[in-house]
């Protein structure tokens, strides 16, 4: 017999902001109704006790978690462990992210994500390939020895997932416009990152099908008075989605506030760029055989190069409210609705409204996660 859930006595995030006195009814894994009053007869009542009910968070850049790095654990179990680690922090949808690596590792990672989706691993929406088609001048922690320009067979492999979303981060200057258009026509979602592109090159990339920026300000050409660079191109375009790492380390809070205020509402989304220590027990991990260390929320090499983050999505939401001064409803949309729309899933994820999948998170008054449901399953 199908279990009907009824969430009540809390603050529910609606299209108009948080509302009280509503009951969210979940049937068959989807939101069946958002209605005034209490639970209907026969439903399993979940008393929110004044807490916040928000759409589950969606993270498009998750390198690792639970002491697992996707590059080193290209298996269904590795993907599962990463997803489980991040679910504790409200992430109910994610793209396991492969940092630039060899083609053979890329193939294994795609196969692992495909297998995880086929096996019904909760929360896995697809894969993010961050490279290896990047610019050495803006390599960050990526190994430039992995960088190359792909041939047609490799591009077909990149687009081969089949049962989920594929996000590919590229340096636009490494590709002809026709190649970008071809990838987009195959369903690959393109984002610019780790790029030395100037304003015009970035604009040309957007015109050829690049829809997003992987982590605005980081590993890209900055905005200056007479050369707006990649950052300026992103801020100048009303349609491009921009990922923001709100951890107090990657970008100054004031810079983030200015950028958010410069863009149309709905195009800025939170990402974590998370590494294995998130939801894990160890502070150190290895990438390319080099030890990376996470201390006080900062992940870096011994030389001080940023190596992803120790950020989880719940903390990103809190930081957006507490550090940047945004209202909670907008911070939650930046973690749910906007990334869902970026991935082309805005018709089924990212909102609490009838017909949408019941991916839900409960936050207490300190904005800590106290419960989560994926497809109505807690």
C-alpha positions in Angstrom: 0.0 0.0 0.0 1.3 3.4 -0.9 2.3 5.7 2.0 1.1 9.2 1.9 3.2 11.8 3.7 1.9 15.1 5.0 4.4 17.8 6.1 2.7 20.4 8.3 3.2 23.0 11.0 6.2 24.7 9.5 7.5 27.3 7.0 7.1 26.0 3.5 9.1 27.6 0.6 6.6 28.5 -2.1 6.9 30.6 -5.3 6.2 33.7 -3.2 8.5 32.9 -0.3 8.0 31.1 3.0 4.5 30.5 4.1 2.9 29.1 7.2 -0.3 27.2 7.7 0.4 24.9 4.7 0.4 21.1 4.4 2.6 19.5 1.8 1.1 16.1 0.7 3.4 13.6 -0.9 2.2 10.6 -2.9 4.1 8.1 -5.0 7.3 10.1 -4.7 5.9 13.4 -5.9 4.2 16.4 -4.3 0.5 15.8 -4.7 -0.8 19.0 -3.0 0.3 22.1 -1.2 -2.8 23.2 0.7 -3.9 25.1 3.8 -4.7 23.2 6.9 -3.5 20.0 8.5 -2.8 16.5 7.3 -5.5 14.6 5.4 -7.0 11.5 6.9 -4.9 8.4 6.5 -1.6 10.3 5.8 1.6 9.8 7.8 1.9 13.2 9.5 5.3 14.8 9.8 5.2 17.7 12.2 7.8 20.3 11.2 7.6 22.0 14.6 8.1 25.4 13.1 11.1 24.5 11.0 11.7 25.2 7.3 10.7 22.8 4.5 12.7 23.6 1.3 13.4 21.9 -2.0 16.3 19.5 -1.8 19.7 21.0 -2.7 21.2 20.3 -6.1 25.0 20.5 -6.4 26.6 20.5 -9.9 30.2 20.2 -8.7 31.0 17.5 -6.2 34.5 16.1 -6.6 34.2 13.9 -3.6 32.8 13.3 -0.1 32.9 10.7 2.7 36.7 10.3 2.2 36.1 9.3 -1.5 37.4 11.2 -4.5 35.7 10.3 -7.8 39.0 10.2 -9.7 40.2 7.4 -7.4 36.9 5.6 -7.0 35.3 5.3 -10.4 32.9 2.6 -9.3 29.2 2.5 -8.4 30.1 2.1 -4.8 32.4 5.2 -4.9 29.6 7.3 -6.4 27.1 5.9 -3.8 29.5 6.9 -0.9 29.9 10.4 -2.3 26.1 10.9 -2.6 25.5 9.5 0.9 28.0 11.8 2.4 26.5 14.9 0.8 22.9 13.9 1.6 23.6 14.6 5.2 23.9 18.2 4.3 20.7 18.5 2.2 22.0 17.6 -1.2 19.3 15.4 -2.8 20.6 15.8 -6.4 24.2 16.0 -7.5 26.7 15.6 -10.3 29.8 13.6 -9.2 32.6 15.5 -10.7 35.8 14.2 -12.3 38.8 16.5 -12.2 40.9 16.4 -15.3 42.3 12.9 -15.9 43.2 10.4 -18.5 40.7 9.2 -21.1 40.5 5.8 -19.6 39.6 7.3 -16.2 36.9 9.4 -17.9 35.4 6.3 -19.4 35.3 4.5 -16.1 33.8 7.5 -14.3 31.0 7.8 -16.9 30.4 4.0 -16.6 30.3 4.3 -12.8 27.7 7.1 -12.9 25.6 5.3 -15.5 25.7 2.2 -13.3 24.8 4.2 -10.2 21.7 5.7 -12.0 20.7 2.3 -13.3 21.0 0.9 -9.8 18.8 3.7 -8.4 21.5 5.3 -6.2 19.6 8.2 -4.6 20.5 11.6 -5.6 22.7 11.0 -8.7 21.6 13.1 -11.6 24.5 12.7 -14.0 28.2 13.5 -14.2 30.4 16.7 -14.4 33.6 16.4 -16.4 35.7 19.3 -15.2 38.3 19.1 -18.0 40.6 18.0 -19.3 40.0 20.6 -22.1 41.3 23.5 -20.0 43.9 26.3 -20.2 47.3 25.7 -18.6 47.5 29.4 -17.7 44.4 28.9 -15.4 45.0 25.3 -14.4 44.4 25.8 -10.6 45.0 22.4 -9.0 44.4 20.5 -12.3 47.4 18.6 -13.8 48.2 20.3 -17.1 49.8 17.0 -18.3 46.2 15.7 -18.7 45.1 18.7 -20.9 44.6 18.0 -24.6 42.2 18.7 -27.5 39.8 15.7 -28.1 39.1 14.0 -31.3 35.7 13.0 -32.6 35.7 9.6 -30.9 36.6 11.1 -27.5 33.8 13.7 -27.9 31.4 10.9 -28.6 32.5 9.2 -25.4 32.0 12.5 -23.4 28.4 12.5 -24.6 27.8 8.8 -24.0 26.2 8.8 -20.5 22.7 8.3 -21.8 20.7 8.0 -18.6 21.5 11.3 -16.9 22.9 14.8 -17.4 26.4 15.5 -18.6 28.1 18.8 -17.7 31.4 19.5 -19.3 33.7 22.4 -18.2 35.9 23.7 -21.0 38.2 26.6 -21.8 36.3 28.1 -24.7 39.6 29.1 -26.5 40.4 25.4 -27.0 37.4 24.7 -29.2 36.0 25.8 -32.5 32.5 27.1 -32.3 31.2 24.2 -34.4 32.6 21.7 -32.0 30.8 23.4 -29.1 27.6 23.5 -31.0 28.0 19.8 -31.8 28.5 18.9 -28.1 25.5 21.0 -27.2 23.4 19.3 -29.9 24.3 15.9 -28.3 22.8 17.1 -25.0 26.0 18.0 -23.3 25.7 21.0 -21.0 28.7 23.3 -21.5 30.3 25.5 -18.9 33.3 27.7 -19.1 36.0 27.3 -16.5 39.8 27.2 -16.0 40.0 29.6 -19.0 42.3 32.3 -20.2 39.7 33.6 -22.6 39.2 37.3 -23.1 35.8 38.9 -23.2 35.3 38.4 -27.0 36.4 34.7 -26.9 34.1 34.1 -23.9 31.2 35.8 -25.7 31.8 33.7 -28.7 31.7 30.6 -26.5 28.3 31.6 -25.1 27.0 32.2 -28.6 28.2 28.7 -29.6 26.3 27.0 -26.8 28.2 27.5 -23.5 25.4 27.9 -20.9 27.3 28.4 -17.6 30.4 29.3 -15.7 31.7 26.6 -13.4 33.0 28.8 -10.6 32.8 32.5 -11.3 36.0 34.5 -10.5 38.1 31.4 -9.9 40.5 30.2 -12.5 39.4 32.7 -15.2 40.4 36.0 -16.6 39.4 38.8 -14.2 37.3 41.9 -14.9 39.4 45.1 -15.3 38.5 48.6 -16.4 39.5 48.2 -20.1 39.5 44.5 -20.4 36.4 42.9 -18.9 37.7 39.4 -19.3 35.8 36.2 -18.7 34.3 37.5 -15.5 33.0 40.6 -17.3 31.5 38.5 -20.1 29.7 36.3 -17.6 28.3 39.3 -15.6 27.3 41.0 -18.8 25.3 38.1 -20.2 21.7 37.9 -18.8 21.2 34.3 -19.7 24.4 32.5 -18.5 24.2 30.6 -15.2 27.1 31.2 -12.8 28.3 28.9 -10.1 29.4 30.5 -6.8 31.6 29.0 -4.1 30.5 30.8 -1.0 33.0 29.5 1.5 34.9 32.7 2.5 38.0 31.4 0.8 37.4 31.3 -2.9 35.9 34.7 -3.4 35.6 37.7 -1.1 32.1 38.3 0.3 31.9 41.8 -1.1 32.8 40.6 -4.6 30.1 38.0 -4.4 27.5 40.6 -3.3 28.4 42.9 -6.2 28.2 40.0 -8.7 24.8 38.8 -7.4 23.4 42.3 -7.6 24.8 42.7 -11.1 22.9 39.8 -12.5 19.2 39.0 -13.2 17.7 37.0 -10.4 17.7 33.3 -11.1 21.1 32.9 -12.8 23.4 32.6 -9.8 23.6 29.2 -8.2 25.5 27.7 -5.3 28.1 25.0 -5.9 30.5 23.4 -3.4 33.5 22.1 -5.4 33.6 19.6 -2.5 36.5 17.3 -1.8 36.6 14.0 0.1 36.8 15.5 3.6 33.1 16.7 3.3 31.2 14.1 5.4 34.3 12.2 6.0 36.7 11.5 8.8 40.0 12.6 7.3 41.3 16.1 6.7 43.9 15.0 4.1 43.4 13.4 0.7 45.5 12.8 -2.4 45.0 14.1 -5.9 47.4 13.1 -8.7 49.6 11.5 -5.9 50.0 14.8 -4.1 48.7 15.3 -0.6 46.1 18.0 -0.2 45.1 19.3 3.3 41.8 20.8 4.6 42.1 23.0 7.6 39.5 25.4 8.9 37.4 24.9 5.8 40.3 25.6 3.4 41.6 22.8 1.1 45.0 23.5 -0.5 48.3 22.1 -1.6 51.4 22.6 0.5 52.1 25.6 -1.7 48.8 27.2 -1.0 46.9 26.5 -4.3 43.2 26.0 -3.6 42.2 22.4 -4.1 38.5 22.4 -4.2 36.7 23.0 -0.9 35.6 21.6 2.4 32.1 23.1 1.8 28.8 21.3 2.0 25.6 22.8 0.5 23.9 23.5 3.8 26.9 25.6 4.9 26.8 27.3 1.5 23.2 28.3 2.1 24.0 29.5 5.6 26.9 31.5 4.3 24.8 33.1 1.7 22.4 34.3 4.3 24.8 35.1 7.1 27.8 36.4 5.1 26.2 37.8 2.0 23.0 39.0 3.6 20.6 37.4 1.2 17.1 36.2 2.4 16.8 32.6 3.2 14.3 31.9 0.4 16.6 33.2 -2.3 19.6 31.3 -0.8 17.6 28.1 -1.0 16.5 28.8 -4.6 20.2 29.3 -5.4 20.8 25.8 -4.0 17.8 24.1 -5.6 15.6 25.8 -8.2 18.3 27.6 -10.2 20.7 24.6 -10.6 17.7 22.5 -11.5 16.9 24.9 -14.3 20.5 25.1 -15.4 20.5 21.3 -15.8 17.2 21.3 -17.7 15.4 19.7 -14.8 13.4 22.7 -13.7 10.1 21.1 -14.7 10.5 18.3 -12.1 13.0 19.4 -9.4 13.8 22.5 -7.4 10.3 23.5 -6.2 7.7 22.4 -3.7 4.7 22.4 -6.0 2.3 19.7 -7.2 3.7 17.3 -9.8 7.3 17.9 -8.8 9.5 15.1 -7.3 9.4 15.1 -3.5 13.0 15.9 -3.0 12.7 17.8 0.3 14.9 19.1 3.1 14.0 20.3 6.6 16.2 23.1 8.1 16.0 24.1 11.8 16.2 27.8 12.9 20.0 27.5 12.8 19.7 26.4 9.2 21.1 22.9 10.0 19.7 19.9 8.1 17.4 17.8 10.3 15.9 15.6 7.6 15.8 14.9 3.9 13.7 12.9 1.4 14.5 11.9 -2.2 11.4 10.9 -4.2 9.5 10.9 -0.9 11.8 8.4 0.7 13.6 9.6 3.9 
